[in-house]
Amino acid sequence: MPQDSPFAALDDGALARRVAAAGGSPDSAAETELYRRLAPRVRLYGLRHLRDRHAAADLVQQVLLMTLERLRAGGVREPERIASFVLGACRMTVLEMRRGTRRREALMEAWGDRTEAYEAPEPLVLDPDRLAGCLEALSERERSVVAASFFADKQADQVGAELGLKGGNVRVIRHRALARLRECMGGTP
Amino acid sequence: MTQAGETRCAALVEFEKLLAWWLGELPNAAEASLEEHLFACAHCTRRMEELVGLAQGVRAAVRGGKVSLVVSAPFVEAMKQSGMRLREYRVGPGGSVNCTIRADEDAVISHIGGSLGGVTRVDVVQRVSVGGVDEPELRLEDVPFDPASGEVLFIPGAAALKAMPAHTMRMRLVAVGELGDAPLGEYTFVHTPQ
């Protein structure tokens, strides 16, 4: 967000209060900004707990549209704690999605035609050729551990059992390999 | 760096902890606590996105055959379950195999057999010969192996393999111990492009 944005001085809570204060005459610019800020957090939660990018995208849509609707209707008791509200909504919705009580079709019927005004930032995609080069620069053992960890999102103990290593060793190798990969890719501290 | 409108991060979460969250390694209470932090901290969300981008990039690199790997049998199983199309070859010590990869195949799995009982470290030494001209020898140190099945599972980078002309790859498995190298077997792969 540019520093001269009208929302630059507002934290998430203040932005949520502004959306709530607008009530029945929606402040679409504030809503768009709140959606933009919260969408990556909801998407990450969805990816972690649902392991499916389409399901994660559905989660973003459902949770944030419901949140905006509740804010407008005065249904969020503490708008300044909007992050906690959204996390709670994510937990509830993921549970329902897992139980199968809310199918994708039902979600789309409820929320699918109401997304035109809001756009979630695109997920981060790394340069595939550069990453491949960085992976090839790792040692065989490091590359095997990183691939085993991320190809099917396996925990250290599982990877260790598959590669004949202790879980602690896997963590050490993984830590070192990721540090090298992030450095090679020019990562964030 | 904090961006406009962002609340300053109260306590930067260690990258290792973000990774543990992503892989489901944290106990429930620690997981819930980290999630509270992530939802309130745009900076840590960006770091988490970087990690997830890395994880997804690694998966895409494997699926796209952009890297060579030595893997475990469960990894090969996971590749199959994910819908990847695999071609597999089995070769024992002193053996030779004629091999290829089709354009619609995602990976070639080489099951390289040997007597691996009691071995603590295995290195793979490989040399590619194109048109009778040898390329420099390459040594892959300390590769994963399964002593029980007596196999090293080698996956060459499919993208590079598809671009290669007819060639021969000679491979040696070497047990590395305190007394030095002990040969476990030699293997020949005669590759013909499709």
Interface residues (C-beta under 8 A of the other chain):
Chain A: M1 P2 Q3 S5 F7 A8 A9 L10 D11 D12 L15 E33 R37 P40 R41 L44 Y45 L47 R48 A83 S84 V86 L87 P123 L124 V125 L126 P128 D129 L131 A132 L135 E136 S139 E140 R141 R143 S144 V146 A147 A148 S149 F150 F151 A152 D153 K154 Q155 A156 E162 L163 G164 R171 R174 H175 L178 L181 R182 M185 G187 T188
Chain B: Q3 A4 G5 E6 T7 F15 E16 L19 W21 W22 L23 G24 E25 E35 E36 L38 F39 A40 A42 T45 R46 R47 M48 E49 E50 V52 G53 L54 A55 Q56 G57 V58 R59 A60 A61 V62 G64 K66 V67 S68 L69 V70 V71 S72 A73 P74 F75 A78 M79 S82 V124 L140 E141 D142 V143 P144 F145 D146 P147
